[in-house]
């Protein structure tokens, strides 16, 4: 059964890849390379570094729930804009963690090359509404 690249990216971010090795391996190409510009600086990830970082996040968060505002597919690339909401061990309330914009190249039906920009969530009403498609 073939899935669209857009669905692949969405399925990855909605999976438990940060807690489950099988989920991580299902979606991540062994030769992955990620350039990540964050509010903390630039990070370069290969497979092992990305897996390690993902599982460290899994220790802090019970659940990570993406809220997508945009998923755009062209050829073997997908752009995704979303907010990650998280549930911590201390609270079952979803807390906005960060806003993301990412571009993914798909190879062998897995995420192969990623470019990510992230920043802490904007608590302002305009920032929140910009992630709601009905408002755009």
Backbone as a chain_set.jsonl record, in Angstrom:
{"seq": "XXXXXXXXXXXXXXXXXXXXXXXXXXXXXXXXXXXXXXXXXXXXXXXXXXXXXXXXXXXXXXXXXXXXXXXXXXXXXXXXXXXXXXXXXXXXXXXXXXXXXXXXXXXXXXXXXXXXXXXXXXXXXXXXXXXXXXXX", "coords": {"N": [[0.844, -1.186, 0.0], [0.674, 2.11, -0.94], [1.691, 5.201, 0.382], [1.213, 8.723, 0.624], [3.87, 11.135, 0.432], [3.386, 13.315, 2.025], [1.583, 12.256, 3.901], [3.324, 10.455, 5.079], [5.182, 12.136, 6.424], [3.42, 13.413, 8.198], [2.467, 11.169, 9.608], [4.836, 10.351, 10.817], [5.388, 12.464, 12.668], [3.149, 12.263, 14.292], [3.49, 9.848, 15.439], [4.941, 7.709, 18.003], [7.694, 8.071, 17.913], [9.687, 9.056, 19.542], [9.734, 7.503, 21.742], [9.558, 4.878, 20.974], [11.438, 2.512, 19.455], [10.874, 0.98, 17.159], [9.01, 2.578, 15.787], [10.627, 4.821, 15.274], [12.599, 3.702, 13.566], [10.987, 2.885, 11.47], [10.323, 5.235, 10.132], [12.637, 6.795, 9.728], [15.362, 7.321, 7.645], [18.381, 5.451, 7.335], [20.583, 6.971, 6.542], [20.041, 9.567, 7.24], [20.173, 13.149, 7.382], [20.07, 16.109, 9.161], [19.608, 19.549, 9.244], [19.268, 21.882, 11.687], [17.957, 24.815, 12.726], [17.561, 26.514, 15.59], [16.131, 28.341, 18.381], [18.144, 28.109, 20.151], [20.424, 27.869, 18.696], [22.418, 26.425, 15.985], [22.112, 23.076, 14.899], [23.392, 19.965, 13.84], [22.333, 16.914, 12.726], [22.85, 13.421, 12.494], [21.81, 10.04, 11.906], [22.254, 8.599, 14.395], [22.645, 10.691, 16.272], [20.214, 12.078, 16.03], [18.395, 10.114, 16.821], [19.226, 9.699, 19.475], [18.721, 12.269, 20.597], [15.955, 12.381, 20.199], [15.008, 10.294, 21.837], [15.822, 11.243, 24.303], [14.083, 13.414, 24.545], [11.762, 11.952, 24.802], [11.961, 11.056, 27.397], [11.261, 13.24, 28.88], [8.706, 14.008, 28.087], [5.412, 12.846, 28.19], [3.642, 12.696, 26.107], [3.629, 13.861, 22.771], [2.135, 16.093, 20.695], [1.463, 17.035, 17.519], [0.223, 19.983, 15.948], [-0.84, 20.709, 12.951], [-0.553, 23.346, 10.619], [0.093, 23.683, 8.007], [0.797, 21.47, 5.364], [2.622, 20.673, 2.718], [3.226, 19.233, -0.38], [5.626, 18.465, -2.845], [7.004, 16.899, -5.563], [9.506, 14.866, -4.292], [9.537, 16.038, -1.832], [8.479, 17.52, 1.261], [6.885, 20.132, 2.919], [6.337, 21.215, 6.184], [4.465, 22.899, 8.58], [4.0, 23.476, 11.907], [2.812, 23.272, 15.323], [4.217, 21.936, 18.199], [2.634, 20.396, 20.771], [2.899, 19.411, 24.133], [2.672, 16.881, 26.643], [3.482, 16.649, 29.918], [5.178, 14.726, 32.498], [4.41, 15.791, 34.858], [2.035, 17.097, 34.379], [-1.086, 16.638, 32.818], [-2.144, 18.403, 31.099], [-2.017, 19.83, 27.874], [0.79, 21.518, 26.689], [2.093, 24.189, 24.878], [4.992, 23.651, 23.153], [6.887, 24.323, 21.02], [7.093, 26.134, 17.901], [7.292, 24.996, 14.592], [8.902, 24.876, 11.411], [9.466, 22.953, 8.671], [11.336, 21.232, 6.137], [11.299, 18.349, 4.25], [13.053, 15.806, 2.62], [12.227, 12.902, 0.922], [13.251, 9.562, 0.791], [13.33, 6.255, -0.295], [10.883, 5.797, 0.938], [11.169, 6.98, 3.439], [12.123, 9.486, 5.88], [14.705, 11.41, 4.805], [16.354, 13.699, 4.359], [16.462, 16.607, 6.214], [15.401, 19.918, 6.958], [15.097, 22.173, 9.444], [13.432, 24.712, 11.25], [12.933, 26.222, 14.338], [11.204, 27.654, 17.133], [10.409, 28.869, 20.437], [6.98, 28.474, 21.466], [4.587, 30.943, 20.58], [2.767, 32.823, 22.727], [0.955, 34.787, 22.225], [-2.189, 35.945, 20.917], [-2.405, 36.461, 18.11], [-0.212, 35.012, 17.112], [-0.906, 32.393, 17.85], [-3.328, 32.082, 16.442], [-2.345, 32.157, 13.86], [-1.611, 29.611, 13.289], [-3.888, 28.241, 12.853], [-5.815, 26.974, 10.39], [-8.384, 27.83, 9.536], [-8.41, 30.452, 10.192], [-6.505, 31.654, 8.622]], "CA": [[0.0, 0.0, 0.0], [1.473, 3.318, -1.066], [1.226, 6.35, 1.143], [1.815, 9.939, 0.091], [4.967, 11.66, 1.234], [2.767, 14.192, 3.016], [1.083, 11.381, 4.963], [4.491, 9.896, 5.754], [5.673, 13.149, 7.363], [2.406, 13.568, 9.251], [2.468, 9.945, 10.422], [6.037, 10.367, 11.652], [5.254, 13.396, 13.793], [2.079, 11.829, 15.189], [3.878, 8.556, 16.03], [5.686, 7.749, 19.274], [9.093, 7.855, 17.517], [10.55, 9.509, 20.632], [9.661, 6.493, 22.8], [9.456, 3.545, 20.402], [12.484, 2.29, 18.451], [10.271, 0.489, 15.907], [8.455, 3.749, 15.099], [11.747, 5.616, 14.778], [13.213, 2.997, 12.435], [10.007, 2.825, 10.38], [10.223, 6.511, 9.426], [13.904, 7.507, 9.555], [16.341, 6.696, 6.757], [19.652, 5.27, 8.057], [21.543, 8.004, 6.137], [19.411, 10.88, 7.45], [20.948, 14.316, 7.778], [19.147, 17.185, 9.514], [20.109, 20.865, 9.635], [18.224, 22.424, 12.555], [18.164, 26.144, 13.286], [16.625, 26.71, 16.699], [16.401, 29.525, 19.193], [19.364, 27.792, 20.903], [21.55, 27.79, 17.775], [22.381, 25.474, 14.877], [22.441, 21.687, 15.22], [23.48, 19.05, 12.708], [22.033, 15.567, 13.21], [22.834, 12.218, 11.669], [20.859, 9.058, 12.447], [22.482, 8.31, 15.813], [22.416, 11.899, 17.079], [18.783, 12.376, 16.031], [17.746, 9.094, 17.643], [19.564, 9.991, 20.865], [17.977, 13.459, 21.0], [14.528, 12.036, 20.226], [14.71, 9.481, 23.016], [15.963, 12.13, 25.461], [12.798, 14.125, 24.632], [10.774, 10.99, 25.281], [12.07, 10.951, 28.854], [10.655, 14.433, 29.475], [7.327, 14.195, 27.679], [4.557, 11.665, 28.09], [3.009, 12.71, 24.797], [3.899, 15.01, 21.913], [1.016, 16.151, 19.761], [1.628, 18.134, 16.566], [-0.957, 20.628, 15.373], [-0.36, 21.174, 11.655], [-1.272, 24.401, 9.905], [0.394, 23.501, 6.597], [1.54, 20.315, 4.854], [2.665, 20.894, 1.276], [4.073, 18.227, -1.028], [6.028, 18.661, -4.229], [7.988, 15.877, -5.915], [9.842, 14.023, -3.142], [9.77, 16.933, -0.695], [7.297, 17.933, 2.008], [7.034, 21.231, 3.876], [5.385, 21.098, 7.284], [4.453, 23.964, 9.594], [3.179, 22.95, 12.993], [3.155, 23.514, 16.719], [4.26, 20.732, 19.023], [2.094, 20.488, 22.12], [3.422, 18.289, 24.899], [2.105, 16.51, 27.94], [4.614, 16.282, 30.765], [4.883, 13.787, 33.571], [3.82, 16.553, 35.954], [0.737, 17.654, 34.015], [-1.73, 16.044, 31.644], [-2.535, 19.495, 30.206], [-1.111, 20.049, 26.75], [1.53, 22.771, 26.766], [2.775, 24.497, 23.631], [6.442, 23.563, 23.296], [7.591, 25.121, 20.013], [6.564, 26.228, 16.548], [8.262, 24.412, 13.665], [8.769, 24.871, 9.961], [10.46, 21.97, 8.227], [11.314, 20.714, 4.776], [11.785, 16.972, 4.282], [13.239, 15.041, 1.394], [11.866, 11.509, 1.173], [13.968, 8.568, -0.006], [12.987, 4.886, 0.12], [9.703, 5.927, 1.785], [11.6, 7.387, 4.785], [12.675, 10.83, 5.979], [16.11, 11.281, 4.435], [17.065, 14.973, 4.526], [15.567, 17.548, 6.863], [15.784, 21.289, 7.289], [14.128, 22.543, 10.477], [13.548, 25.948, 12.015], [11.993, 26.163, 15.46], [11.288, 28.673, 18.171], [9.392, 28.626, 21.464], [5.618, 28.868, 21.089], [4.145, 32.316, 20.801], [1.529, 32.792, 23.51], [0.054, 35.846, 21.778], [-3.349, 35.494, 20.152], [-2.12, 36.467, 16.674], [0.681, 33.891, 16.838], [-1.691, 31.157, 17.968], [-4.291, 32.022, 15.335], [-1.663, 31.95, 12.579], [-1.48, 28.16, 13.086], [-5.232, 27.687, 12.639], [-6.097, 27.176, 8.968], [-9.626, 28.555, 9.31], [-8.151, 31.878, 10.414], [-5.59, 32.145, 7.564]], "C": [[0.883, 1.241, 0.0], [0.842, 4.449, -0.266], [1.879, 7.592, 0.549], [2.953, 10.384, 0.999], [4.445, 12.581, 2.336], [2.234, 13.37, 4.193], [2.234, 10.779, 5.76], [5.029, 10.87, 6.804], [4.693, 13.321, 8.517], [2.395, 12.35, 10.178], [3.694, 9.873, 11.324], [5.825, 11.25, 12.878], [4.127, 13.023, 14.75], [2.386, 10.474, 15.837], [4.564, 8.781, 17.377], [7.171, 7.493, 19.005], [10.079, 8.194, 18.631], [10.536, 8.548, 21.827], [9.811, 5.07, 22.272], [10.467, 3.377, 19.265], [11.893, 1.827, 17.123], [9.664, 1.638, 15.111], [9.573, 4.593, 14.498], [12.326, 4.981, 13.514], [12.281, 2.911, 11.227], [10.046, 4.087, 9.512], [11.567, 7.143, 9.046], [14.878, 6.701, 8.711], [17.668, 6.555, 7.503], [20.714, 6.315, 7.705], [20.996, 9.418, 6.329], [20.445, 11.936, 7.833], [19.942, 15.435, 8.021], [19.946, 18.434, 9.879], [18.997, 21.538, 10.432], [18.676, 23.766, 13.102], [17.11, 26.364, 14.362], [16.961, 27.999, 17.43], [17.666, 29.332, 20.036], [20.595, 27.695, 20.012], [21.338, 26.739, 16.696], [22.83, 24.094, 15.353], [22.439, 20.873, 13.938], [23.313, 17.635, 13.256], [22.247, 14.537, 12.12], [21.864, 11.251, 12.368], [21.032, 8.885, 13.957], [22.207, 9.517, 16.701], [20.933, 12.237, 17.162], [18.019, 11.373, 16.893], [17.992, 9.374, 19.128], [18.771, 11.196, 21.377], [16.484, 13.148, 21.129], [14.172, 11.257, 21.485], [14.936, 10.254, 24.316], [14.679, 12.938, 25.653], [11.735, 13.213, 25.213], [10.826, 10.78, 26.781], [11.361, 12.105, 29.55], [9.159, 14.552, 29.211], [6.592, 12.865, 27.598], [3.969, 11.55, 26.689], [3.423, 13.977, 24.064], [2.863, 15.002, 20.798], [1.203, 17.33, 18.798], [0.279, 18.671, 16.11], [-0.493, 21.313, 14.092], [-1.217, 22.324, 11.129], [-1.062, 24.242, 8.399], [1.17, 22.207, 6.384], [1.48, 20.418, 3.332], [3.664, 19.919, 0.667], [4.358, 18.613, -2.463], [7.172, 17.707, -4.524], [8.257, 14.993, -4.689], [10.152, 14.854, -1.909], [8.431, 17.328, -0.069], [7.683, 19.078, 2.93], [5.946, 21.073, 4.929], [5.56, 22.273, 8.233], [3.515, 23.497, 10.686], [3.669, 23.431, 14.349], [3.18, 22.164, 17.413], [3.706, 21.076, 20.396], [2.54, 19.242, 22.864], [2.661, 18.114, 26.199], [3.281, 16.015, 28.784], [4.196, 15.267, 31.816], [4.162, 14.483, 34.72], [2.405, 17.03, 35.664], [0.193, 16.969, 32.774], [-2.257, 17.125, 30.702], [-1.52, 19.616, 29.085], [-0.515, 21.449, 26.845], [2.208, 22.987, 25.42], [4.28, 24.513, 23.842], [7.148, 24.505, 22.327], [6.819, 25.103, 18.698], [7.667, 25.789, 15.596], [7.886, 24.702, 12.225], [9.851, 23.93, 9.468], [10.232, 21.593, 6.771], [11.97, 19.338, 4.83], [11.922, 16.418, 2.879], [13.01, 13.578, 1.748], [12.674, 10.618, 0.239], [13.64, 7.191, 0.562], [11.835, 4.876, 1.122], [10.063, 6.235, 3.251], [12.099, 8.824, 4.733], [14.183, 10.727, 5.824], [16.914, 12.555, 4.709], [16.094, 15.978, 5.103], [16.212, 18.893, 7.105], [14.706, 21.8, 8.235], [14.472, 23.916, 11.038], [12.514, 25.863, 13.126], [12.248, 27.326, 16.403], [10.229, 28.356, 19.22], [8.028, 29.124, 20.993], [5.354, 30.32, 21.433], [2.812, 32.251, 21.533], [0.529, 33.859, 23.087], [-1.037, 35.309, 20.88], [-3.065, 35.444, 18.648], [-1.217, 35.302, 16.286], [-0.057, 32.568, 16.872], [-2.629, 31.011, 16.779], [-3.615, 31.779, 13.993], [-1.476, 30.46, 12.275], [-2.834, 27.489, 12.897], [-5.659, 28.013, 11.224], [-7.359, 27.987, 8.712], [-9.425, 30.061, 9.437], [-7.321, 32.473, 9.283], [-6.33, 32.546, 6.316]], "O": [[1.748, 1.39, 0.863], [-0.377, 4.62, -0.246], [2.99, 7.513, 0.024], [2.99, 10.049, 2.183], [4.993, 12.62, 3.438], [2.417, 13.75, 5.349], [2.132, 10.611, 6.975], [5.299, 10.477, 7.938], [5.097, 13.368, 9.679], [2.32, 12.497, 11.397], [3.612, 9.395, 12.455], [6.063, 10.816, 14.005], [4.152, 13.432, 15.911], [1.627, 10.007, 16.687], [4.737, 9.917, 17.818], [7.831, 6.788, 19.768], [11.192, 7.668, 18.654], [11.249, 8.762, 22.807], [10.151, 4.158, 23.026], [10.355, 4.034, 18.23], [12.366, 2.242, 16.065], [9.788, 1.672, 13.887], [9.48, 5.029, 13.35], [12.517, 5.662, 12.507], [12.744, 2.868, 10.087], [9.828, 4.018, 8.302], [11.617, 7.953, 8.121], [15.18, 5.548, 9.019], [18.045, 7.466, 8.24], [21.647, 6.527, 8.479], [21.434, 10.354, 5.66], [21.439, 11.657, 8.504], [19.066, 15.682, 7.191], [20.847, 18.384, 10.717], [17.901, 21.743, 9.911], [19.652, 23.85, 13.847], [15.913, 26.397, 14.076], [17.954, 28.66, 17.128], [18.199, 30.302, 20.576], [21.697, 27.463, 20.508], [20.233, 26.229, 16.513], [23.794, 23.962, 16.107], [21.594, 21.066, 13.064], [24.059, 17.209, 14.138], [21.875, 14.75, 10.966], [21.181, 11.632, 13.318], [20.068, 9.011, 14.711], [21.603, 9.382, 17.765], [20.439, 12.633, 18.218], [17.097, 11.75, 17.616], [17.069, 9.293, 19.939], [18.209, 11.146, 22.472], [15.831, 13.606, 22.067], [13.155, 11.529, 22.124], [14.306, 9.95, 25.328], [14.231, 13.131, 26.783], [10.907, 13.642, 26.017], [9.833, 10.367, 27.38], [10.911, 11.963, 30.687], [8.428, 15.129, 30.016], [7.08, 11.896, 27.017], [3.818, 10.452, 26.153], [3.551, 15.04, 24.67], [2.735, 14.029, 20.055], [1.114, 18.487, 19.208], [-0.675, 17.919, 15.912], [0.159, 22.357, 14.132], [-2.446, 22.278, 11.187], [-1.925, 24.616, 7.605], [2.091, 21.893, 7.138], [0.415, 20.268, 2.733], [4.797, 19.795, 1.133], [3.467, 19.029, -3.203], [8.186, 17.704, -3.825], [7.323, 14.434, -4.116], [10.926, 14.44, -1.047], [7.411, 17.454, -0.747], [8.687, 19.003, 3.638], [4.783, 20.828, 4.607], [6.677, 22.597, 8.636], [2.362, 23.158, 10.419], [4.787, 23.926, 14.492], [2.276, 21.347, 17.237], [4.238, 21.937, 21.096], [2.56, 18.148, 22.3], [2.097, 19.053, 26.762], [3.983, 15.078, 28.402], [3.01, 14.988, 31.996], [3.403, 13.859, 35.462], [1.652, 17.336, 36.588], [0.916, 16.749, 31.802], [-2.762, 16.81, 29.625], [-0.314, 19.519, 29.312], [-1.227, 22.432, 27.054], [2.828, 22.07, 24.881], [4.786, 25.31, 24.631], [7.911, 25.377, 22.743], [6.022, 24.207, 18.422], [8.83, 26.158, 15.764], [6.709, 24.765, 11.87], [11.023, 24.092, 9.809], [9.115, 21.629, 6.253], [13.058, 19.18, 5.383], [11.017, 16.546, 2.055], [13.531, 13.078, 2.745], [12.769, 10.885, -0.959], [13.673, 6.995, 1.777], [11.806, 4.056, 2.039], [9.367, 5.816, 4.175], [12.458, 9.323, 3.666], [14.857, 10.05, 6.6], [18.027, 12.49, 5.231], [15.015, 16.186, 4.549], [17.399, 18.995, 7.414], [13.532, 21.854, 7.869], [15.637, 24.24, 11.269], [11.366, 25.484, 12.894], [13.339, 27.893, 16.461], [9.26, 27.653, 18.932], [7.937, 30.076, 20.219], [5.833, 30.845, 22.439], [1.842, 31.691, 21.021], [-0.617, 33.846, 23.535], [-0.835, 34.33, 20.162], [-3.447, 34.481, 17.982], [-1.427, 34.673, 15.25], [0.151, 31.715, 16.009], [-2.716, 29.94, 16.177], [-4.243, 31.25, 13.076], [-1.213, 30.09, 11.131], [-2.899, 26.264, 12.791], [-5.848, 29.18, 10.88], [-7.402, 28.763, 7.757], [-10.176, 30.847, 8.861], [-7.42, 33.669, 9.009], [-5.711, 32.976, 5.342]]}, "num_chains": 1, "name": "protein.A"}
